[in-house]
Amino acid sequence: MRMPGIVSVALVAVAGLGGVGACGGNDDSTPQRRIEVCVAAEGQRRDGDRTEVEFRQDGAVLAHGAIEVGGSFAAPVPADASVGIFVDGKPYGDSPASSGDTSFGCPAA
């Protein structure tokens, strides 16, 4: 007796397992560093206003966050990446590739 439903389920399960770990996913072997940006009140930015922060590499967004002016945003990025820092879509700074964590505009700890 033929059971097409069971065969179909088995094929779907096997096909689904073939992709696990093969593509996409998180590559934990890439060295990371942490960039922190503090956005101070100045010009049009006032304490408490919302502002957008992005870390970009070659135009691709690596990390994005919305924070209040006077606050900070931090995210891990690849250590070998030169990263552009943007606040409200405008260049705010650059962080060259390095293995160390770094911060921009933040008070010394």
C-alpha positions as CSV (number, residue, x, y, z in Angstrom):
1,M,0.0,0.0,0.0
2,R,1.4,3.4,-1.0
3,M,1.3,6.3,1.5
4,P,2.1,9.5,-0.4
5,G,1.4,11.8,2.5
6,I,4.2,10.2,4.6
7,V,6.7,10.3,1.7
8,S,6.0,14.0,1.2
9,V,6.5,14.8,4.8
10,A,9.7,12.9,4.9
11,L,11.0,14.7,1.8
12,V,10.1,18.1,3.3
13,A,11.9,17.2,6.6
14,V,15.0,16.1,4.8
15,A,15.1,19.1,2.5
16,G,14.6,21.4,5.4
17,L,17.5,19.9,7.3
18,G,19.8,20.3,4.4
19,G,19.9,24.1,4.8
20,V,20.5,24.2,8.6
21,G,23.9,25.8,9.1
22,A,24.7,25.8,5.4
23,C,23.7,29.4,4.6
24,G,22.8,32.6,6.4
25,G,23.0,32.2,10.2
26,N,25.4,33.9,12.6
27,D,29.1,33.4,11.9
28,D,30.6,33.5,15.4
29,S,34.1,33.3,14.0
30,T,34.1,36.9,12.8
31,P,36.1,39.1,15.3
32,Q,33.9,41.8,16.7
33,R,34.5,45.1,18.3
34,R,32.0,47.5,20.0
35,I,31.4,51.1,18.9
36,E,29.5,53.5,21.2
37,V,28.2,56.9,20.2
38,C,27.0,59.6,22.5
39,V,24.9,62.3,20.9
40,A,25.1,65.7,22.7
41,A,22.6,68.5,22.4
42,E,23.8,71.1,19.9
43,G,22.3,73.2,17.2
44,Q,18.9,71.8,16.3
45,R,19.3,68.8,18.7
46,R,18.0,69.4,22.2
47,D,18.1,67.2,25.2
48,G,15.4,64.6,25.1
49,D,14.8,64.9,21.3
50,R,14.8,61.6,19.4
51,T,17.7,61.0,17.0
52,E,18.6,58.2,14.6
53,V,22.1,56.6,14.7
54,E,23.5,54.3,12.1
55,F,26.8,52.4,11.7
56,R,27.6,51.8,8.0
57,Q,30.2,50.0,6.0
58,D,30.4,50.7,2.2
59,G,26.8,52.0,2.3
60,A,25.4,49.0,4.1
61,V,23.8,49.5,7.5
62,L,25.5,47.4,10.1
63,A,23.5,48.7,13.1
64,H,20.7,51.2,13.6
65,G,19.1,52.7,16.7
66,A,16.9,55.5,17.8
67,I,18.0,57.3,21.0
68,E,17.3,60.4,22.9
69,V,19.8,63.3,22.5
70,G,22.1,63.1,25.5
71,G,22.0,59.3,25.4
72,S,24.2,56.7,23.7
73,F,24.0,53.9,21.2
74,A,26.3,51.0,21.1
75,A,26.5,47.9,18.8
76,P,29.0,45.2,17.8
77,V,30.6,45.5,14.3
78,P,33.2,43.5,12.5
79,A,36.7,44.3,13.8
80,D,38.1,44.4,10.3
81,A,35.5,46.9,9.1
82,S,36.0,50.6,8.7
83,V,32.7,52.0,9.9
84,G,31.0,55.3,9.1
85,I,28.9,56.8,11.9
86,F,25.8,58.7,10.9
87,V,23.4,60.7,13.1
88,D,20.0,61.7,11.5
89,G,21.5,60.6,8.1
90,K,24.5,63.0,8.3
91,P,28.1,61.9,8.8
92,Y,29.1,62.1,12.5
93,G,32.5,60.3,12.5
94,D,34.5,57.4,11.1
95,S,36.0,54.5,13.0
96,P,38.9,52.7,11.2
97,A,39.2,49.0,11.4
98,S,40.7,47.8,14.7
99,S,40.4,45.2,17.3
100,G,39.5,47.5,20.1
101,D,36.2,48.9,21.3
102,T,35.8,52.6,20.7
103,S,33.5,55.5,21.5
104,F,32.6,58.9,19.9
105,G,31.4,61.9,21.8
106,C,31.1,60.0,25.1
107,P,32.5,61.3,28.4
108,A,35.6,59.5,29.6
109,A,34.8,56.8,32.1
